[in-house]
Amino acid sequence: MYRTFNCGIGMVVIVAAEDADAVRSFLSGQGETVYRLGCIRERQGNEHQTQVA
């Protein structure tokens, strides 16, 4: 199945950093599994557009 279907994250919700804890609490309270994936920031100098750590 992993070769045929995308069994990845599913839905991604992007929120302001100051709202992240409240959103996580709300979604967890609704029975959702929540993962913090990263952040969005301005690219610095010659960096690649996408950084994966």
N, CA, C and O atoms as CSV, one atom per row, in Angstrom:
chain,resi,resn,atom,element,x,y,z
A,1,MET,N,N,0.814,-1.190,0.000
A,1,MET,CA,C,0.000,0.000,0.000
A,1,MET,C,C,0.858,1.254,0.000
A,1,MET,O,O,0.478,2.259,-0.601
A,2,TYR,N,N,2.013,1.216,0.665
A,2,TYR,CA,C,2.851,2.406,0.740
A,2,TYR,C,C,3.368,2.825,-0.634
A,2,TYR,O,O,3.659,4.002,-0.845
A,3,ARG,N,N,3.486,1.891,-1.567
A,3,ARG,CA,C,3.942,2.229,-2.906
A,3,ARG,C,C,2.825,2.850,-3.736
A,3,ARG,O,O,3.102,3.594,-4.677
A,4,THR,N,N,1.591,2.563,-3.414
A,4,THR,CA,C,0.448,3.050,-4.200
A,4,THR,C,C,-0.159,4.301,-3.613
A,4,THR,O,O,-0.492,5.223,-4.357
A,5,PHE,N,N,-0.314,4.364,-2.302
A,5,PHE,CA,C,-1.009,5.463,-1.656
A,5,PHE,C,C,-0.039,6.346,-0.874
A,5,PHE,O,O,0.944,5.864,-0.312
A,6,ASN,N,N,-0.327,7.632,-0.848
A,6,ASN,CA,C,0.440,8.557,-0.030
A,6,ASN,C,C,-0.059,8.417,1.403
A,6,ASN,O,O,-1.147,8.893,1.729
A,7,CYS,N,N,0.713,7.778,2.248
A,7,CYS,CA,C,0.325,7.566,3.641
A,7,CYS,C,C,1.082,8.545,4.539
A,7,CYS,O,O,1.605,8.171,5.588
A,8,GLY,N,N,1.127,9.794,4.109
A,8,GLY,CA,C,1.897,10.810,4.810
A,8,GLY,C,C,1.108,11.504,5.899
A,8,GLY,O,O,0.245,10.902,6.539
A,9,ILE,N,N,1.405,12.755,6.099
A,9,ILE,CA,C,0.843,13.542,7.188
A,9,ILE,C,C,-0.664,13.696,7.079
A,9,ILE,O,O,-1.362,13.551,8.082
A,10,GLY,N,N,-1.178,13.978,5.917
A,10,GLY,CA,C,-2.618,14.226,5.778
A,10,GLY,C,C,-2.885,15.702,5.649
A,10,GLY,O,O,-2.489,16.313,4.656
A,11,MET,N,N,-3.546,16.298,6.627
A,11,MET,CA,C,-3.882,17.716,6.571
A,11,MET,C,C,-2.832,18.528,7.318
A,11,MET,O,O,-2.352,18.123,8.377
A,12,VAL,N,N,-2.483,19.687,6.748
A,12,VAL,CA,C,-1.540,20.600,7.395
A,12,VAL,C,C,-2.266,21.905,7.673
A,12,VAL,O,O,-2.936,22.448,6.795
A,13,VAL,N,N,-2.134,22.407,8.894
A,13,VAL,CA,C,-2.731,23.683,9.290
A,13,VAL,C,C,-1.590,24.629,9.618
A,13,VAL,O,O,-0.742,24.320,10.455
A,14,ILE,N,N,-1.568,25.786,8.957
A,14,ILE,CA,C,-0.520,26.777,9.198
A,14,ILE,C,C,-1.130,27.921,9.984
A,14,ILE,O,O,-2.110,28.530,9.554
A,15,VAL,N,N,-0.542,28.212,11.146
A,15,VAL,CA,C,-1.056,29.272,12.016
A,15,VAL,C,C,0.109,30.139,12.489
A,15,VAL,O,O,1.268,29.730,12.421
A,16,ALA,N,N,-0.209,31.328,12.963
A,16,ALA,CA,C,0.801,32.211,13.536
A,16,ALA,C,C,1.425,31.530,14.757
A,16,ALA,O,O,0.747,30.810,15.490
A,17,ALA,N,N,2.720,31.764,14.965
A,17,ALA,CA,C,3.447,31.121,16.070
A,17,ALA,C,C,2.769,31.357,17.406
A,17,ALA,O,O,2.722,30.461,18.249
A,18,GLU,N,N,2.242,32.562,17.607
A,18,GLU,CA,C,1.617,32.869,18.904
A,18,GLU,C,C,0.296,32.123,19.118
A,18,GLU,O,O,-0.204,32.073,20.242
A,19,ASP,N,N,-0.272,31.548,18.065
A,19,ASP,CA,C,-1.523,30.797,18.174
A,19,ASP,C,C,-1.315,29.287,18.208
A,19,ASP,O,O,-2.273,28.537,18.397
A,20,ALA,N,N,-0.077,28.833,18.026
A,20,ALA,CA,C,0.192,27.405,17.858
A,20,ALA,C,C,-0.256,26.572,19.058
A,20,ALA,O,O,-0.862,25.516,18.876
A,21,ASP,N,N,0.026,27.020,20.261
A,21,ASP,CA,C,-0.352,26.229,21.441
A,21,ASP,C,C,-1.860,26.122,21.591
A,21,ASP,O,O,-2.372,25.059,21.944
A,22,ALA,N,N,-2.579,27.210,21.327
A,22,ALA,CA,C,-4.045,27.191,21.437
A,22,ALA,C,C,-4.652,26.275,20.379
A,22,ALA,O,O,-5.592,25.533,20.663
A,23,VAL,N,N,-4.121,26.325,19.173
A,23,VAL,CA,C,-4.638,25.472,18.089
A,23,VAL,C,C,-4.349,24.013,18.390
A,23,VAL,O,O,-5.205,23.151,18.194
A,24,ARG,N,N,-3.143,23.737,18.867
A,24,ARG,CA,C,-2.789,22.358,19.221
A,24,ARG,C,C,-3.725,21.828,20.308
A,24,ARG,O,O,-4.211,20.701,20.217
A,25,SER,N,N,-3.971,22.633,21.325
A,25,SER,CA,C,-4.858,22.232,22.413
A,25,SER,C,C,-6.271,21.963,21.901
A,25,SER,O,O,-6.889,20.963,22.267
A,26,PHE,N,N,-6.779,22.859,21.054
A,26,PHE,CA,C,-8.126,22.684,20.517
A,26,PHE,C,C,-8.228,21.403,19.695
A,26,PHE,O,O,-9.133,20.595,19.904
A,27,LEU,N,N,-7.291,21.220,18.751
A,27,LEU,CA,C,-7.355,20.042,17.875
A,27,LEU,C,C,-7.179,18.751,18.664
A,27,LEU,O,O,-7.861,17.762,18.396
A,28,SER,N,N,-6.272,18.753,19.630
A,28,SER,CA,C,-6.105,17.564,20.475
A,28,SER,C,C,-7.379,17.267,21.243
A,28,SER,O,O,-7.751,16.105,21.413
A,29,GLY,N,N,-8.049,18.309,21.707
A,29,GLY,CA,C,-9.313,18.147,22.422
A,29,GLY,C,C,-10.422,17.584,21.547
A,29,GLY,O,O,-11.391,17.013,22.048
A,30,GLN,N,N,-10.273,17.749,20.235
A,30,GLN,CA,C,-11.248,17.206,19.291
A,30,GLN,C,C,-10.883,15.789,18.843
A,30,GLN,O,O,-11.548,15.208,17.986
A,31,GLY,N,N,-9.809,15.238,19.438
A,31,GLY,CA,C,-9.417,13.866,19.127
A,31,GLY,C,C,-8.399,13.751,18.005
A,31,GLY,O,O,-8.101,12.643,17.560
A,32,GLU,N,N,-7.857,14.872,17.538
A,32,GLU,CA,C,-6.879,14.837,16.459
A,32,GLU,C,C,-5.473,14.593,17.012
A,32,GLU,O,O,-5.154,15.016,18.124
A,33,THR,N,N,-4.652,13.919,16.241
A,33,THR,CA,C,-3.240,13.769,16.566
A,33,THR,C,C,-2.511,14.946,15.947
A,33,THR,O,O,-2.652,15.200,14.751
A,34,VAL,N,N,-1.733,15.670,16.742
A,34,VAL,CA,C,-1.113,16.913,16.287
A,34,VAL,C,C,0.401,16.795,16.349
A,34,VAL,O,O,0.959,16.353,17.353
A,35,TYR,N,N,1.062,17.193,15.264
A,35,TYR,CA,C,2.527,17.252,15.202
A,35,TYR,C,C,2.932,18.654,14.785
A,35,TYR,O,O,2.327,19.232,13.882
A,36,ARG,N,N,3.937,19.201,15.423
A,36,ARG,CA,C,4.485,20.483,14.971
A,36,ARG,C,C,5.578,20.153,13.960
A,36,ARG,O,O,6.558,19.483,14.286
A,37,LEU,N,N,5.398,20.633,12.729
A,37,LEU,CA,C,6.296,20.245,11.644
A,37,LEU,C,C,7.450,21.207,11.426
A,37,LEU,O,O,8.512,20.785,10.967
A,38,GLY,N,N,7.283,22.456,11.733
A,38,GLY,CA,C,8.368,23.401,11.475
A,38,GLY,C,C,7.879,24.830,11.517
A,38,GLY,O,O,6.905,25.151,12.197
A,39,CYS,N,N,8.567,25.682,10.780
A,39,CYS,CA,C,8.208,27.093,10.764
A,39,CYS,C,C,8.413,27.661,9.367
A,39,CYS,O,O,9.122,27.086,8.542
A,40,ILE,N,N,7.787,28.786,9.123
A,40,ILE,CA,C,7.955,29.504,7.867
A,40,ILE,C,C,8.711,30.780,8.194
A,40,ILE,O,O,8.332,31.526,9.096
A,41,ARG,N,N,9.778,31.021,7.455
A,41,ARG,CA,C,10.574,32.220,7.687
A,41,ARG,C,C,11.157,32.699,6.366
A,41,ARG,O,O,11.139,31.976,5.370
A,42,GLU,N,N,11.664,33.900,6.365
A,42,GLU,CA,C,12.286,34.451,5.180
A,42,GLU,C,C,13.614,33.746,4.911
A,42,GLU,O,O,14.375,33.451,5.833
A,43,ARG,N,N,13.871,33.486,3.650
A,43,ARG,CA,C,15.119,32.833,3.251
A,43,ARG,C,C,16.300,33.759,3.531
A,43,ARG,O,O,16.211,34.968,3.314
A,44,GLN,N,N,17.401,33.193,4.012
A,44,GLN,CA,C,18.600,33.951,4.336
A,44,GLN,C,C,19.655,33.743,3.252
A,44,GLN,O,O,20.074,32.614,2.997
A,45,GLY,N,N,20.080,34.829,2.619
A,45,GLY,CA,C,21.164,34.762,1.639
A,45,GLY,C,C,20.923,33.769,0.521
A,45,GLY,O,O,19.940,33.877,-0.212
A,46,ASN,N,N,21.819,32.801,0.387
A,46,ASN,CA,C,21.820,31.841,-0.714
A,46,ASN,C,C,21.167,30.507,-0.353
A,46,ASN,O,O,21.352,29.520,-1.066
A,47,GLU,N,N,20.413,30.464,0.734
A,47,GLU,CA,C,19.790,29.217,1.180
A,47,GLU,C,C,18.842,28.648,0.128
A,47,GLU,O,O,18.293,29.373,-0.701
A,48,HIS,N,N,18.671,27.348,0.187
A,48,HIS,CA,C,17.645,26.714,-0.639
A,48,HIS,C,C,16.277,27.195,-0.152
A,48,HIS,O,O,16.128,27.583,1.007
A,49,GLN,N,N,15.279,27.167,-1.041
A,49,GLN,CA,C,13.947,27.626,-0.665
A,49,GLN,C,C,13.322,26.744,0.398
A,49,GLN,O,O,12.556,27.233,1.229
A,50,THR,N,N,13.627,25.467,0.390
A,50,THR,CA,C,13.069,24.540,1.366
A,50,THR,C,C,14.188,23.925,2.184
A,50,THR,O,O,15.169,23.430,1.628
A,51,GLN,N,N,14.047,23.953,3.492
A,51,GLN,CA,C,15.036,23.360,4.398
A,51,GLN,C,C,14.382,22.189,5.117
A,51,GLN,O,O,13.312,22.339,5.707
A,52,VAL,N,N,15.011,21.039,5.070
A,52,VAL,CA,C,14.515,19.868,5.792
A,52,VAL,C,C,15.576,19.470,6.799
A,52,VAL,O,O,16.716,19.174,6.440
A,53,ALA,N,N,15.186,19.469,8.066
A,53,ALA,CA,C,16.164,19.110,9.108
A,53,ALA,C,C,15.765,17.842,9.793
A,53,ALA,O,O,16.463,17.382,10.696
